[in-house]
């Protein structure tokens, strides 16, 4: 079986990508694959096998020359953990121009707006592969006894990022006045109806304002700041609704102003320590990424693995993939998050049963070892061009 080369050196917030790369390498070895970690900046580039990298290189020159050699026995798999609008267009455009993506396959946990990929990057093979977590994130089953679970430090944990109002204002100021209005209107639609993703909401806000929507560059220019607005508004509303509970918030300092009364600001935490943070609480607000409307991230899985009773915002793929393993709330109505937490706090036996079921579901369905075959699979078809 050809070797799997896994790029493990990255510069990313919270050391996310490097940790995921190491976790995937360990899972490949556990599955019997010949997995070798590599630093493309310093190591001899591979000539054959499969190169796996997360998110994107700075340019094509950072990749092994063999990838672009006619008849090459080296192929690449890009695992991209964000929305398609965050893809590095110059790199992918250069790749398509050089060899038409012959040796590239894109894997991403975002199913939202995946139709855009064929339109923007013709010939790009892509597949939905859900997020995953390492088995080291699993709490011991014996840690979920009634006494041990009740002794946890916090009632509830919420972990995640928000932008400051100043940063959002600065990003909006870079847009023309008309675009700022459309961004705010798009955010307002998303806030009213969480099942409308950015592209759908932009169609409604833009079309009714006389803007011809459907242009990738125009949508991308509005996407990030719109998501920032929605993300800050939704998450802070949930935290405010949980005043009166023993809630610990992990994230950037922008959270501090909301951590008053019974709400404790617990500081920032690197990715490889998030599971330990969750293990300090009985219930987790496992909100999904705001840039996705229906897909989910590893945050829900980490909460489940840590032995929390998880509460997720209501998403179609969460309902499908995590049946009977998490409570749900309506992201447009923070009172429903409070109702869900109050119910679990009032019924500790039911909450513990939910935590146990969630932890077992994570162990049997959400580890990197469960994703190895799907990620390394050969494309099942030739994409339309």
Phi, psi and omega in degrees: 000129183300150180291154174251119180261127186237114177292126186241359181255121181217161168246106183213155180299135177064018180057032186296308189291318179298319179296317180296321180297316178297320180295319179294322178299315179298320180294322178298316179297319179296333179273003178089010178274150174274091184257130180233126176280150186212149170246105185296341180285337186231335185271160176296127184292144180290156180249340181210166180103210182233126175261125178247128175223151181262142181057256187201149171282163180292326179198172183293334180295342178282352182261159180298134179303331182298337180299331187251012180271130179304134180076015184296148174259017177246131175235164183237143173235121179258120176260114186244119190258027179228186177286152178307330180296341180272358179299148180281094185302314182300322180293313182291324176297318179294323180295315179297320180293326183284314182212015175067027179063028185301324185247021183241139172227132182258129174244132180212144180277357179268112174271343180295133174061023181296338178298338180293335185297315180294328181287319183273326184233074182303136179093350182283122175278134180215157181213145174278124175226120183295160174303170178209168180226160178279156178293341177294344179282346182285127174285152177300141180301327181289348177284353182255038169279157181305316182293314182295321183289319179294336183278000181298151191294320185241151170294313191220148172235143169227128182229134178162173184257154168219153175272155174284159177299323180297316181296318178298317180298320179296320180291320177296322183296340178284347182264153171300157184304318181295322179292324177300318179297317180294322178298315179294319180293322178295317178299319181297321178294316179297323180291325179287324183226096185297341180276359172267116177284177184301314185297316178295316181295322178294321176303316181290311182292317183287313183298318181287348176259008177088011179266131175281106184275173178111353178274124184302310186297319180294318179295317181298324181296331181265340190299307189295315182290326177297316178296321177302315181298311182295317182299311181296316183296312182296309188291318180293327178296320178295314181299316178300323182293341183264010175302136184104347174255164177274083183258131173252129180250122176253130180164191184290167182301343178303341180283339192304320184295341181263354184262081179234170178062236182275357183268126186251125173279117187260005178088177178276161180215130175295160185304319185285359177247000182295322181295325177292325177296317179297327181293352178271355185234158179270329183233142180235131168277100187258063181295147181273172178296133183291336179287349173250141175264326187242337181275176183221169180243190179284351182301316179297319181293321179295320177297318180295315183296329182282357179086021174275153165278109189274145173235117182249152168294146189288113180229149184299316183284335173293316177301319183287316190265347182230054182293134175061023180236001176203151172276161184233150172225160180271116184296342177276352184223091183300339178298333179288331174291320177295318180298319180294318179291319179299321180296316180291322178294327181281343182231072186299327179294317178294322179296318178295320177299320178296317179298318180294317178296320180295316180298318179292323177297318178298318181297324187263351186222345194241009182274160179302327180298337177281352183250350188303308183297319181294321181290318185272002181297148173287148177303139184277350184203166173266125185293152175293146182242000000 
